[in-house]
């Protein structure tokens, strides 16, 4: 039977159900210029690779909450590309079309990079102005933030960013800057503006774009693995995410804008990909653009284009060929260049907390650096477990029915608790900058209250004893660490756009600065002990507390997200300090080891599992000894829903579609023999039958459905319905004795939707991605029904 099927391709034409059908190899020679050939050939075997785009509307697309078929989409694109290359020799117009097709990927990522840079600049400027609006307003021009307002004035000096042009809210009401009355008015305005911004953000998300809440990275990871979530990367989500992010960051909630920038960039990538049908119509190809967009998102978030590419490769992308690596690099470069041109922070850098260190680190410091990695891993584990517990409670309790109320309550508590402490009152990015910064002659913060005698601005900073201001600042930082940890647990996951990078960096920077001050004072009081190897006996300041803050920040962020390589690159791009790569690597690895030992998943993987997304992590190992026969559906004593190649009517097929909910059906020779012919998708069947009823005269419920290779198709009225064009004649198959370890690897590396299980050529069952995920959960003693699919 199969040999007859495969020999058909050599005939000049075939007749199915009385319809004259030209073999696909010949059809490809005279198809319209915008059509996609249907099949590819390997030897004598036919490999299905999609439909002509204009043949049956909707073929080749996917329903919401379904997984894409990577092999089918890549094969469709391969045949489309071969066809375009072949046509290039026919005319100048075809040559131009071929050149456009070759360059469309680079043009698309160029547009994504430009748009991402512009949107990031708008977000940075908007968030900076609205954050300062909680404290006062610029008399000269209300659209200036505090820094711009003071720099635009003619004064040469001003205290803590306050100048005559910048009016605090007490001054607007005739009060002085200082005093009890001024404090109360400032406190009320701080809370009032925070509630207004948070309420606006939550209301916009709830009314217009529910998908705009949260970080977006867990969903982006799932989408890049081949899952379809309609609307998640749409234009409304983009608009509300941008506006909501500015509002939520300005409200003073314990969140950041860096994670959502990946979601925003991916929205831009998705929207712009529709300008190029090569990417807009092919879900597998579109994910190459989305990977590049994710890199651009991190690039503009931190001003770290190389770190952005590595983040996309290490953390979010599922399929990352070399071509995508180059395009991601180009996209991240363009986005960083555009943001640098806009210069939203006015400091010639793309981030607010850029710092530079000049002091080399000494070998002994690796001990506290690794210690910071361990502390970071512990803080991260506490945060992940507490946050997942709270998010699960929110999901399954009545609290989830009142998202705006929850946002307002969290904002009110955050504002009330944060204002009295100067380190929680200030913008989190400014706090990180302050903690990273090195104490110099011009620093007036209590953190730099040392007993130093500066004689020259350019002189080396000497070691000195910490004064009362430093110890007071340490206690305030300890309280800030506790407040930020608790508030971030309750904030991450509420229904506003909220990221996790900045709060994580802040937690680590606080812990690191405290440890750094401790080591610094140890070096001051005991400079000649063996630990310091004589490095600290010269009188110069040999310990940099700001460096400890940076290492601590990397440790907590690494523990929360489980990033390693990309994290180190982002941190040294932030600081421009290549010499500190070893301390950062030591802390990042220690943090990851501690995090993995105390809890298996990072925050994004934990949220993927909590939401039940069908994500098959390529980093996990499958260590169980089950076989394909143990996992396939149906089990051996149950019947399998199949379609026969030439003995079922349209009514039979429609009844099967109504009675079952499978996404596809194996096509067999007959129900008795169960020899496999191919595989057909449910969506394609529905579309093909509906299209046939509209376009083929005489098709009724009694028409016999015939697939390619039918030996004796029925003749006479009513005419039969040929569906050879939607049949995948080369589905991926395994035998019933194939180890599940191999099957799981195939699903991960080939991006399969399903594989068919056979025994001696006879069909036994089907294994879908859902079955694999449920089996993995079962083997890990978790609830197998927690996987959301379809």
N, C-alpha and C positions, 0 to 999 in steps of 0.2 A: 504493500500500500504506500509506504513512504517513498520507495524508489520511484513509483509512478508520479507521486506528488512533485518530486524534485526534478524529474525529467521534463516536466511541463515547460520549464523556462526555456528550453531549447526550441520549442515550436514557434512558428511565426505568429500564431495567435491561437486563442482557445475560446471555446463557447461554454458559458456557464448559464444555465436556466434560459437558454435561447438568446442571451445577450453576448454580443461580440466583444471580447476583452483582449486588449493588446498587452503583452508581457511588459513588466515595468521597466526592463532594460531598454526596450524600444520606446516606451512611452516617454522616458526621460529625454529622448532626442528631440521630440517636437512639442513638449509641454510648454505652456505659456511661460514667459520669462519670470513671472513672480511665483511660479509653482515650486513645490518641493518634491523631488522624487520620493517614491514611497518605499523602495526597498534597496538594500545594499546586497552585494553578493560576496560570499566567501566560499571559493570553490563552487560547488553546486548547491550550497545551502542558502536559503533566503533568510535575511535578517530584517525584521520589521523595523521601520524607522519613521513612522508617522504618516500622516495623510497630507495630501495637497491642502494648502492653507484655505483654498477657496472651494474645496470639494464638498465637505459637510461642515457647516458652521459649528465651531466649538470643539472640533476634534483636536486633540493635542493639548487642551487646557485641563485644569484640575478644579475640583470642587473645594469649597472651604473646609479647613481642618482635614485635609488629605495629604498624603505624602507623594512627592513627585517621583517619577521613574527616571533616575539619572541616566541609565543605559539608553533608554528610548530617546530622551531629549538630546543626548550627546550624539547618538546615531543620526537623528534628524538633522542636526546642525552639520554633521560631517558630510552628509549627502547634499545638503543645500550648498555647502562650500564647494564641493566637487563640481556641482552643476554650474555655479557661477564662474569657476576657473575655466571650465570647458567653453562657456559662452563668451568669454572675454575675447576670443579670436574672431568672433562673428562681426562685430561692428565697434565703432568708436564709443557709442553710447553704452554698450555692454562692458567695454574696457573701463569707462568712467564708473559704472556701477560696481565693477570688481574692485577698483581702487577705493571707492567709498566704503565698501564692505570691509576691506582690509584695515582701513583707518578708523572705522566707526568706534571700535573699542577705545582707542586712545582719545578720540574726540569726546566720547561719553565721560571718561574719567577726568578729562580736563574740565568739562563743564561741572562735574560733581565737585571737584576740588575748588573751583572758583566760587560756586554757590555756597559750599560749606564754609569757606573762609569769610565770605560776606556775612552769612547768618551768624557765625561765631562772633564777629566783630559787633554786630547789632546786639547780641545777647550780653556780651561783656560790658558794652557802654550802657545799655539799659539797666542791667543789674547793679552796676556801680552807682549810677545816679539815684535809683530807687532805694538802694541800701542807705545812702547818705541822707535821703529824704526823711528817714526816721529820726534824724538828729537835728536837722535844720534846713535852711534854704539859702540860695545865693541871691543877695540883694541885686547884684549887677545883671545877672541872667539866670533865671530859675532853672534852666536846663543844664547848668554846670553842676558837676558834683563838687564835693568840698575841695579836693585837690586842685581841680581846674579853676575853681572860683578864687582860691588863694593865690595861685600862680598868675592869674590875670590881673590881680591887684598890684599897685605900685609899691607895696611894702616890701622891705628886704628881709624881714624876719617875722615869723609868726609861731605861736606856741601850739604844739600838738595839732597842727592842721587847722587851727582857728585863726581867723584874721577879721579885719573890720568888715570886709565884704560878705563874709559868711555869718549869717544870723542863726543862732540856735533858736529853738521854739520858745524857750523862756524870754529871749530878747524880743521876739515878735510880739510878746504880750507885755513888754515894758519891764521885765525882770532883768536882773543881772545874770552873768554867765554862771556864777557860783552861788551857793547858799541853799538852804532847805527848800525854799519855794521853787527855785530853778530846778532842783533835783526832782521834785514831785511832778512838775510840769513835763520835764524831759521823760520821766518814767511813764507818764500817762500817754504821751505822744508815741513813745517807742512801742508800747503795747497796742495802741490804737492802729497805727500804721501796719504793724505785723498782722493784726486780725483782718484788716481790710485787704491786704495783699493775699493772704492765705485764703480768705473766703472767695475772692475773685478767681484765684487759680483753681480751687476745688470746684467751684460752680461751672467754670468754663469746661473743665474736664468732664464733669458729670453730664452737662447738657449737650455738648457738641462732639466730644471725642473721648469716650471711656478708655480707649487704648493709649491715650497720651500720659497716663499716670505711671509712676514708678521709674525705674532706671531704664528698662528696655533691653538691657544686655541679655538676660536669660531668654527672652523671646527672640532676639536677633540670633543668638546661638542656635535656637531651635529652627528658625526659618532657614538659616544657612545650612543646616543639616538636611534640608529638603522638605520641610513642613510648610504648608500653605495656611496663613492666617490673613484672610481678606480684610483689608482696611487698616491693618496694623502699620503699613508703610504708606498710607494714603495721604492726600493733600490736607484733609481736615486734621488728621493726627499731627502732621507737620506744623500747621499753623498754631494749633492749640498747645502743642508741646513747646514751641518757641515762646509764645506769650506766657503760658503757665510757668515755664521754667524761670523766666525773668521775675515773675511775681513771687514764686515760692522761694527762690534764693534770697530775694529782697526781704522776705518776711522774717528772716533770721532763724528759720528752722534749721535743725542740724542735718543739712544735706548739701550736696554739691551739684554742679552743673556738668561735670566731666563725663559721667556715665550716660546721661541723656543726650550728650553731643553725639555719641555713637548712633543712638536711635535717630536723631535728627538727620545726620549725614546719610544714614541708610534710607530714610524716607526720600531724601533728595536723589539718591542713587536709583531708587525704585521708580520715582516719577520721571526722571530724565532718561531712564532706559527705554521708556515707551517712544521716545523720539527715534529710536533705532530698532526696527522690527527684529533684527538679528537677536537682540537681547530682550525686547519687550514681549515677544511671542514665545520665547523659549525659557522656561523656568530654570533649567540647569545653567544656561549661559548668563541669565540675569544674576545668579548668585556670584559670578565672578565680579560683576560691577558692585554688588553689595559688600563683598569682601574688601574691595578697594575703598569703598565709602566708609566702612568701619575704621580703616586705617586713617583716613582723613579726619574722622571724628576725634580720635585720640590725638592726632597731630595738632589740631587747633585747641584741644582742651589743655594740653600741657606745653605746646610749642615744641613738640618732640616728634618730628616726622619719622625718624628711624624707629623710635619706640612704638609709634603708631602701627607701622608695618609689622613689627614683631608681635605686638598685641593682637593684631588681626590673625596672624599665623598661629600664635600660641594659644589664644584664649577663645576666639569666637568662630573662626573659619573651620569648615568641615572638609572642603575640597579646595586645595590651594596649590594649583600647578605653578610652574615657574613663570609662565606668561602672566598669571595673576599677581605674582610677586612683583614683577617689574611695573605693572600698571598701578598696583597699590603704592609702590614707592613714588611713582610720578604723581599720583593723586594726592598723597600726603604732602609732597613737596610743594605742589601748587597751592594747596589749602594753607600751609604754613606761610608761604610767600604772600598770599593775599592778606592774611591776618596781620602779618608783620607790616605790610603797607598801610593798613588801617591804623595800626598802633593804638589799640584801645586803652592801654594802660599808661601810655606816655613815657615808657621807660626803655624803649628800643628793644623790648623783649615781648614774647607772646604770652607770658604769664605774669601774674602779680608778684609771685614770691621767688623771682630769680635772684640768686645770691652767688657770690664767688668767694672761695677760700684760697689762701696762699700758703698756709702752714702744712707741712707734710705730717702724716700721722706716724706714730711710733709703734714698733712691733707689739709692745705690751697691750696696746689698745684693742687688739683683736679679741682679748678676753671680754671687756665690757661690750664690744660690738656683738659678739656671739650671745652674750647675756641679754642684750637688747632684742636679738632675734628670738630668743626663748620667751621673753616678756611679750613681744609682739604676737607670737603664736598663741600664747595663753589668752591675751586680750581678745584676739580675733576669734578664738574658739568660744569664749564666753559670749561674745557678741552674736556669732552665728546661731548658737543653740538658743539663746534668749529670743532673737529676732524670729527664727522659724517657729518657736513655740507660740509667740504672740501672733504671728501671721496666720498660723493654723487656727488659733482661737478666734481671730477675727473672721476667718473664712467660714467657720462652722457655728458661729453664734449670731445673735441679733445685732451685734456691733457692726457687722458688715452691711447692714441695711441702712446705716446712717453715716455715709462716708464724709459728708460736709461737716456734720457735727463733730465727728472724730478729729478732722483736720483742725477745726477751730479750738477744740479742747487742748490738743497737743500744742498748737501755736500759743495759746494763752499761757499754758504751764511753762513752755520754753521761754517766752518773753518775760514772765514774772520772775522766774528763777535766774535767767541769764543776765538781766540788767545790772544787779548789784555788783557782779564780778566783772571787772574791766576786760578780762581775757575771754569771757563768754559773751560779753556785750558786743565786742568788735566783730567785724566780718571775719569768717573763718579763714579766708585766704590771707587777710592781713595778720591774723594770729600766727599762721604758719610762717609767713615772712618774718615776723618778729622773732619767732623761736629759732628759725634758721640763721638769723642775722648774727654777725659778729659784733661784739661791743667795741665801740670806738669813742673818739673824743666828743662826738656830737650826740651820742645816745643819751636820752634822759629817762628812759624807762627804768622802773625799779629793778628789772632783771640785770641791768648794767650798773648797779649801785656798788661799785668796788672802791676800795681805798687806793686809788691810783693818782700819781702825780704826772699829769701830761705837761711836758715842756714844749713839745713840737708836734704838730699835726702828723708829720710823716715819721715820727719816731716809732720804734717797735713798742708794742703793747706789753707792759710788764705784768708779771704775776702779782696778784694782790689779794688781800683778804676780802671776803664778801661782807658787805655791810647789812644793816637791818632790812634795807629795801629788797635785797636778794632773797632773804629768808621769808619775808612777807609774800613776795612774788611766788615762791615755791609752794607755800600753803594755798595761795589762790589757784595755782596751776593744778595742785592735787584735787581741789574741789572742782575745777574746770574739767579735769579728766573724768571724774565720777559723773558729773552732770552730763557731759557730752556723750559718754558711753550709754548712759540710761536713756537719754533723749533720742539718740540715734537708733536704739533698739525699737522705740515706739514710732519713730518717724519713717524709717525705711519700709515702704510697703503701703503707706497711706495714699489716698487718691489725689496726689499732686505729682508733677514731674519731680523726681528726686534721685540724685546719684549718691554714690557711696565713697568715691575716691577721696574727696576733700575731707569729710569727717574722719575717715580712716587715717589719712595723713596727719590730721590734727591730733588725734589720739596718740599716735606714735611719736609725733614731734614733742608733745607735752612730756611723755615718759622719757624720751631721749634727752630733752633739755635738763630735766631734773637729774638724770644719771650723769650727764655731762658736767653739771655744776658740782656734783659730788666728787667726781674724778678730778676736776680742776682744783677743788679745795684740798684734796688729798695731796696733789702735786705741790701745792703751795706750802702746806704745813710739813710735808715729809719729802722734800725734793731729792734727797740722796739715797732713798731706799732702792733696793735692787730692781724693783719693778720698772722704774723709770730709766734704768741703764745710764744714768748721768745726763739724760736728755733735758731734764728740767732744772738743772742746777745753775744755768747761765743767767737766770733772771728774766729771760723772755717768757712770754705766755706760750707754753708748749702744748696745752690742751685747748681745743676749740669746742665749747659746749654746743655751738650751732651745728657742728658736724655730727654730734651725737643725736641732735634733734632730727637731722636728715636721715641718719641711719635708722633711728627709731621709727620714723615715718614710713620708710621703706619696709621695715619689719612688719608693722601692723597691716599695711596695705597688702603685702605679700601673703600674710596669714589669712586675711579675709578673702582674697581673690584666688590664692594659690598661684599667682604669677611669679616667674623667676627671671628668665632672661629679659623679657620685655620690661619688667619692673626696673631692673638695674639700669638698662639703657635709658628709660624715661627719666630716672633720677639723675643720672650724670648729664643728660641733655638739659635738665632743669637747672643744674648748678654749674655746668661748664667745667666740672672738676674730674678729669679723666683719672687723676691719681687716686681717687677714692673708690675706684671700682672694686678693689679687693674687700674693703670693709663692707660695702653694699652687698657684694656677693655672699660674704660670710653671714651677714644678718638675714638676707633673703632665704638662703638655704636652711639656716637654723629655724627660721620662722615656718618654712614649709614643712620641715620634718616634724616639728612640734605640732603644727596644725593637723598634719596627716595622722599623727599618732593619737591625738585627742578626738579627732572627728574626721571622717573620711572625705567629706565634700566641702568645697569652697561655697561661698554665699550664692553664686550664680547657679551652680549645679544643685544646691539645696532648694533654691526657688523653682528650678525646672522640675525637680521631683515633687515639690509641694503642689505645683499647679498641674502635675500629671502630664506634662508635655512628652511626646514620643521622641526622646532624644537618646540615641545609642552612642554613649561616649567612647571615642576611639582610644582614650587613655586607659580605660579599665580593662582588666584581664578577665577572661572567662575561664574558670578553673574547674568546672564540673565535668563529669564523664557521661552525660546523657547523649542520646542519639537523635537524629532527625525524626525517627518514628515515634519518639516519646513526646515530641512537641507539635507535630503536624495536626491539622484539623481536616476532617473529623478523625476521631479515634478509629481503630480498626473495626469496631463493631457498629459504626454509624455509617450512614450513606453520604456520599459526596455529591454536591450539586454540580452537575456538568451539563454541557450542551453537546449534542451530537452533530456531526458535520453535515448530515444531509437528511435527517429524519424527523426534525422538529418543526412545527408550524410557528407562525408569528404569535398566535395565541399562546402556544406552549411556552415560548420564550418570555412573553410578557407576564404570564402566570408565575414563572420562575423568578422573574425580577421582583414581583410583588411579594412573593412568599419568603424570599431571602433578602439579606442586606449586604451580601458580599460585594466587594469592590471590583471583582473580576471573576471569570468563570473559565475553567479549562474546557477546551474543545476536544472531544474524543471521537474515534471512529464509530463506535456504537456503545451503548450502555452495557452490553454483554462483554465485549472485548476490552474496553477501557484503555485501548492504545492511544497515546497522546498525539494530537494533531497540532495544537497550539493553545494560545491563551487570548481571551478577549476581555476588554475592560467593560464594566457595567455602564459607565458614562458613554462610552463609544457606542455600545449596543442601543441605548436609549436614543441617542442622537441619530444613529443610522436608520433605525426603524421609523422614527418621526419624519426624517428627511425623505425616506422611501415612500411613505404614505402621501407626502406632498408632491413628489416629483415623478414617481413611476406609476403609470396607469394600470389599474386592475389589481393592485396589491390589497389583499384582504387578510383577515385573521387566519384563514385557511392556507395562505401561501406558505410554502415550505422554505425555511431558512437554510441556505446552502453556503458552506464555506469552501475555500479553495481546495481542490483535489478530490472533489466528489466524483465517485466512479460513474454512477448512472443517475444524473440529476433528473427529477421528474419533469415531464413535459405536459403541456395542456393547461387549460384554465383551472384555477387562477394561476397567474405566472408566479414562479418562485422568486425569492429575494436573495440575490448574491451579496454576501458580506465578506468576500475574500479580502477586501481592502482594509478592514479593521482588525484582521487576524494577525497576531504576533506568532509567526511560525518558528521562532527560535527562542522560546522562553528559557530562563535559567532553570535548570533542574539539578536535583541531587538524588542519591539513592537513599532508601530508608535506613541504611547502616552508616551514613555519613555522620561523624562526630559533630555535636552541636558547636564545639569550639571552631570548627571549620565553617559551619553555617553562619555563626555570628561574625566571623571575619569577612565572609562574603558580603553580608549585609552592610558592614562598616565600610569596606574598601570599594565595593561596587555600587553602593547606594541603592540597594534593591528595595522594591516595594513588597515583593513576594518571591518565593521560589517553589517550584512544584516538586513533589516527592514521588519517585517511581521505584518499582521493583521489577527487574527483568523487562523494562520497557513499558510496563503497565502502570497507569496512574494510581497512586494510593491516597494522596492528600496534598494539602497546600500549607506552607508556612509563611505567614505574613510578618511584617515588622512588629505588629501588635503582639503576635504570638511570641516572638523572640523577647520582647520587652517584658511581657508577663512571666515568661519562663525565667528570665534573669532575676526578676523580683522574687519569684517563688524560691529560687535557689538561694537567694540572700535572706530568706525568712522575712520578706516584706509583703505588704498587701498587693497581690497581682492586679486587683481591680482599680488601683489608683492611677493607671495609665489612661489618660484622656486621648481618644483617637476617634476621628470621624464624629 
